[in-house]
Amino acid sequence: MIKYLRLFHFDPSEDVVIITPGDIFNSIDLQLSTFFWDHASKSLKDNNTQNFRFKNKDVEFIAHLQACFSDIDSFDSSSVKIADKMKNSLSKNSKNDFYLVIFTNVVEDEPHEDLLCILKMDSMDGIHVGDSLTLDYFSQMLPDKKSRLQKASFVYKTKVEDFVNNLEPDNQERLYIHSKILDRQDPSISGLFLDHFMDSFVVTDKPESIGKLAVNSVVAASKKYLSPTSAFGVSDIKELLKNELSVEKQTSFDALADIIYGKLDSILLAGKTSENLATEAYDLAYKENPTVVRSFAGRFRKPPKVQLVDSANKGKINISYLKSLEQSGDVQLDSSSDNEFHILRVKKNIVIKK
């Protein structure tokens, strides 16, 4: 059941983003309620939706959240503040107008859990067919129920209250989520949307989230041990680790540190072992995100690829494969033995002919 609902129209087409607030609905009919909740429910269950926790008890968003569940006047002022927060979190590339839909809802399959739903719904054009097959053009329409939203966030009221009131068990952050966030345009959840708008960090319970964090932390921990005269640099470390996680696998900070340890300068390491390096990387990751664990199933979302395209770039040729397949020996690209042709060899057991 939706308690309060409000739309804000965002027009970022000019240098200054213009926000037009709508009225607050505190009693809407079943059809409209079903329309908005169907969008929310679909986004909650989306494969790209991830679990999040607030950074600390004093973040701005928590105050807005708690006020939204108070009375209609509090919802009025807090929804405006949330809209302003979204405005300040937009990237400079945002040029299309959209609606920010904010509503509070009691989730039926979690009867005691009030939910604050924030949906970013793109403004669309459409044609309405009348009873006599007349056609009417409409602009500024909301996406239909079959459309998948690009961005949405859902915050659990009682779970956040437990966090604020210190009612969560110690060292159980991975089990106690505060919100779910969908960012279809950026599977790793864009920094602006996450850091600036939601004041949150991801719970590392998905291979992509822990994979990205682990790679970045191992790179950060190891770069100070690279010889300044070595041809092997920071980008090479990252490339090795991304290749390692090009497919999902069970791994650990120790395994990732082992991969690049031999490339580091022994003098700069000053006796530090691969295990010491792994601990440094894990400690860095833990400071950034306390839900991280030392062993995990990880995958890097966008692993390095080798791509061959036609020289005119007209789409006549487009061949790509994971760079890690070269390292495993499953794919070989020979560009030197023949002056006229590239020769691509692929093991038969990893492909099928269509």
Residue pairs with C-beta under 8 A, 6 or more apart in sequence:
1 33
1 105
1 106
2 25
2 28
2 33
2 36
2 37
2 103
2 104
2 105
3 26
3 69
3 103
3 104
3 105
3 106
4 24
4 25
4 26
4 68
4 72
4 75
4 79
4 103
4 104
5 24
5 25
5 26
5 28
5 36
5 101
5 102
5 103
5 104
6 21
6 22
6 23
6 24
6 25
6 75
6 79
6 101
6 102
6 103
7 22
7 99
7 100
7 101
7 102
8 19
8 20
8 21
8 22
8 79
8 83
8 86
8 99
8 100
8 102
9 19
9 20
9 22
9 97
9 98
9 99
9 123
9 140
10 17
10 18
10 19
10 83
10 86
10 87
10 90
10 97
10 98
10 99
10 100
11 17
11 18
11 19
11 20
11 97
12 18
12 90
12 94
12 95
12 96
12 97
13 95
13 96
13 97
17 87
17 90
17 94
19 83
19 84
19 87
21 79
21 80
21 83
24 72
24 75
24 76
24 79
25 32
26 72
35 145
36 101
36 103
36 117
36 119
37 105
38 145
39 119
39 121
39 143
39 145
39 149
39 152
40 105
40 115
40 117
40 119
40 152
40 154
42 148
42 149
43 49
43 119
43 148
43 149
43 152
43 154
43 182
44 154
44 180
46 148
46 182
46 184
48 182
48 183
48 184
48 187
49 152
49 180
49 181
49 182
50 180
50 181
50 182
50 189
50 202
50 203
50 206
50 209
51 177
51 179
51 180
51 202
51 203
51 205
52 177
52 178
52 179
52 180
52 181
52 194
52 198
52 200
52 201
52 202
52 203
53 163
53 173
53 176
53 177
53 178
53 179
53 200
53 201
53 203
53 291
54 61
54 62
54 160
54 163
54 178
54 179
54 198
54 199
54 200
55 199
55 200
55 201
57 163
57 164
59 199
59 200
60 85
60 199
61 82
61 85
61 155
61 197
61 198
61 199
61 200
62 160
62 164
62 199
63 78
64 78
64 81
64 82
64 85
65 78
65 116
65 155
65 157
65 160
66 157
66 160
66 161
67 74
67 75
67 77
67 78
68 74
68 75
68 78
68 79
68 82
68 102
68 104
68 116
69 104
69 114
69 116
69 157
75 104
79 102
82 100
82 102
82 118
83 100
83 102
85 196
85 197
86 100
86 120
86 197
88 196
89 192
89 193
89 196
89 197
90 192
91 190
91 192
96 122
96 123
97 123
97 140
98 120
98 121
98 122
98 123
99 120
99 121
99 122
99 123
99 142
100 118
100 119
100 120
100 121
101 117
101 118
101 119
101 120
101 121
102 116
102 117
102 118
103 116
103 117
104 114
104 115
104 116
104 117
105 114
105 115
105 116
105 117
106 113
106 114
106 115
107 113
107 114
107 115
112 158
113 156
113 157
113 158
113 159
114 156
114 157
114 158
115 154
115 155
115 156
115 157
116 154
116 155
116 157
117 152
117 153
117 154
118 152
118 153
118 154
118 155
119 149
119 151
119 152
120 149
120 150
120 151
120 152
121 142
121 143
121 149
122 143
122 150
123 139
123 140
123 141
123 142
124 140
124 141
124 142
124 143
125 137
125 138
125 139
125 141
126 137
126 138
126 141
127 135
127 136
127 137
127 138
128 135
128 136
128 138
129 135
130 136
143 149
148 184
149 182
149 184
150 182
150 183
150 184
150 185
151 182
151 183
151 184
151 185
151 193
152 181
152 182
153 179
153 180
153 181
153 182
153 197
153 198
154 179
154 180
154 181
155 178
155 179
156 177
156 178
156 179
159 176
159 177
159 178
160 178
160 179
161 167
162 168
162 176
163 176
163 178
168 176
169 176
173 203
173 290
173 291
174 203
174 204
174 205
174 291
174 293
177 203
178 200
179 198
179 200
181 189
181 193
181 194
181 198
181 200
183 189
183 190
183 193
183 194
186 193
187 208
187 301
188 208
188 209
188 212
188 301
189 202
194 200
194 201
194 202
201 288
201 289
201 291
202 209
202 289
202 291
203 209
203 291
204 210
204 213
204 289
204 291
204 292
204 293
204 296
205 291
207 248
207 296
207 297
207 298
207 299
208 299
208 300
208 301
210 292
210 293
210 296
210 297
210 298
211 245
211 298
211 299
211 300
211 301
212 300
212 301
213 285
213 288
213 289
213 292
214 241
214 245
214 251
214 253
214 256
214 281
214 285
214 292
214 296
214 298
215 238
215 241
215 242
215 245
215 256
215 300
216 285
217 253
217 281
217 282
217 284
217 285
217 288
218 237
218 241
218 253
218 256
218 257
218 260
218 277
218 278
218 281
219 234
219 237
219 238
219 241
220 281
220 284
221 257
221 277
221 280
221 281
221 284
222 237
222 257
222 260
222 261
222 264
222 277
222 281
223 234
223 237
224 268
225 264
225 265
225 268
225 269
225 272
225 277
226 232
226 233
226 234
226 237
226 263
226 264
226 265
226 268
227 265
227 267
227 268
230 263
230 265
232 263
236 263
237 260
237 263
239 304
239 323
240 259
240 260
240 263
241 256
241 259
241 260
241 300
242 300
242 302
242 303
242 304
243 303
243 304
243 322
243 323
243 324
243 327
244 251
244 256
244 259
244 324
245 251
245 298
245 299
245 300
245 303
246 299
246 300
246 303
246 304
246 322
246 323
246 324
247 299
247 303
247 322
247 324
248 297
248 298
248 299
249 297
249 298
249 299
250 295
250 296
250 297
251 295
251 296
251 297
251 298
252 278
252 294
252 295
252 296
253 278
253 279
253 281
253 282
253 285
253 294
253 295
254 274
254 275
254 278
254 294
256 278
256 281
257 274
257 275
257 277
257 278
257 281
258 274
258 278
261 274
261 277
264 277
269 277
278 294
282 292
282 294
285 292
286 292
303 322
303 323
303 324
304 322
304 323
304 324
305 320
305 321
305 322
305 323
306 320
306 321
306 322
306 323
306 326
306 333
307 318
307 319
307 320
308 317
308 318
308 319
308 320
308 342
308 344
309 315
309 317
309 318
309 319
310 316
310 317
310 318
319 344
321 331
321 346
325 331
325 350
326 332
326 333
329 347
330 346
330 347
330 350
331 344
331 345
331 346
331 347
332 343
332 344
332 345
332 346
333 342
333 343
333 344
333 345
334 342
334 343
334 344
334 345
335 342
335 343
337 343
